[in-house]
Amino acid sequence: MAFLEAAGVSKGFLSRRRWVPVIENADLAIERGEFVAIVGFSGSGKSTLISLLAGLSRPDRGAIRMEGRLVASPGPDRAVVFQNYALLPWLSVGENVSLAVDRVFQGQPPEERERRTETFLELVKLRDARHKKPAQLSGGMRQRVAVARALAMDPRVLLLDEPLGALDAMTRSVLQGEIARIWEADRKTVVLITNDVEEGMLLADRIVPLTAGPGATLGPSFPVPFPRPRIRKVLERNPEFKGLRLRIEEFLLISRRERPAAGTSSRLLVEVEQAP
């Protein structure tokens, strides 16, 4: 039994009296301590998948299970880091982290909760910025706060929903290294959502592509065999790295070329809706 799994999961929504499939019949099995990257085009349903794994939404068909138990709602055992940081702007860096700590560890003494907040601010190298407000921080620093807040809750699964997508290339590269360092230190189960194949290859144990939508599904797993730490400049000269990247990209491109079958279904629904 996998630690975290999606079994036959489908999810869609109603738009103008027309049902639009987002995810269809997706299967995913993740082991404890594994770092898995889900890669796909923008709009393919990656964030929908993260919401399902987090329990923020429920599948129309199929099930999400963690250690065999049905995931039916959000919980502190699954923490999400979003692309837009989701920080409270009126609170300081330290207060944003301690708010999460206080909710999850409310039974612990105040000094223990404060120690936990300090520990994770130190982990993301933001201890000196703990009194600053989010507006005073760069985008990269804000994302570090979001990571610290998630880790301080001591989740069993960390769900990263394109956490670096809004950052410039230099900051993104630095934070990729930080995420790799933090994972090495803790080895939590991580699911990373990204549209950057190389980012997934730099960070994950394996990559699972999400086909182009509508009605996207998960493709075959691509193990990432390169030892850590992984340095982009070194790997980019590695023929095996280039070959793996090409195979993943080809799979994604083929899925997009084959997408018209789903598009035909959508067009037929529109015609039915407009028929007298």
Residue, then its C-alpha position, 0 to 999 in steps of 0.5 A: m500500500a502506497f503512503l499517499e495515493a490517488a485511485g481512478v480520480s476524476k474531477g470537473f466543473l460546470s461552466r455555462r451548463r456544460w460539464v468540463p472535465v479537468i482530471e480524468n481517471a488519474d492514478l498516482a502512488i507515492e511512497r513515504g519520504e519520496f519526492v515526486a514532481i508532477v509536470g504539465f502544461s499551464g491549464s492542464g489541471k495541476s493545481t486541481l490535482i494538488s487541491l484533491l491531494a490536500g483535501l481542499s476539494r473532493p473528486d467526482r469519482g475515485a478516491i485519495r487515500m493516505e496510509g489507506r485512509l480516505v482523504a475527505s478534508p484538509g488537515p495539518d498532516r498535509a501542508v500546501v505552499f502556493q505560488n502566490y505565497a498566501l501570507l497575511p499582509w498585516l502580520s510580520v514574518g514571524e507572526n505568519v509562521s507562529l500563527a500556523v504553529d499555534r494552531v497545530f501545536q496549541g497544547q504545547p507551552p508558549e516557549e516550545r512554540e516560539r522555539r519551533t517558529e525560530t527553528f524554521l525561520e532559521l532553516v529558511k535563513l529569515r531569522d533576521a527578517r522576522h519583524k518585517k511585513p510581507a510587503q517589505l520582502s522580495g518575492g523569493m523571501r516571501q516564498r521562503v516564509a511560506v515554506a517555513r510556515a508549512l514546515a513548522m506545522d510538521p506535516r507528513v506531506l508537503l504539497l508544493d503548487e508551482p511555488l517558484g512560478a512567479l519568481d525571476a530566473m535567478t531567484r528561482s534557481v536559488l530557491q530550487g537549491e534551498i528546497a533541495r537542501i531542506w528536503e535532504a535535511d528532513r526527507k518529508t514526502v513531497v509532491l511538487i507541481t511545476n511546468d518546468v521539466e528541468e526543475g522537476m529533474l533537479l529536485a525529484d526522485r521521479i517525474v510523473p507527467l500530466t497530459a494536456g487537458p481538458g480531461a488530463t490524466l497522469g502518464p508513466s513515471f520517469p525515475v530521476p537517477f542522478p545523485r544529489p546534490r544536483i547542479r544544473k550546469v553539470l547536469e546540462r552537459n550530461p547526455e543521460f540528463k538531456g535524454l531523460r528531459l527529451r523523453i518527458e518533453e516528447f510525452l507532453l508534446i504528444s499528449r497535446r497533439e492528441r488532445p483534439a479527441a477531448g476537444t471534439s467532445s467539448r464542441l459536441l456538448v456546446e452544439v447540444e446546448q445550443a440546439p433548439 
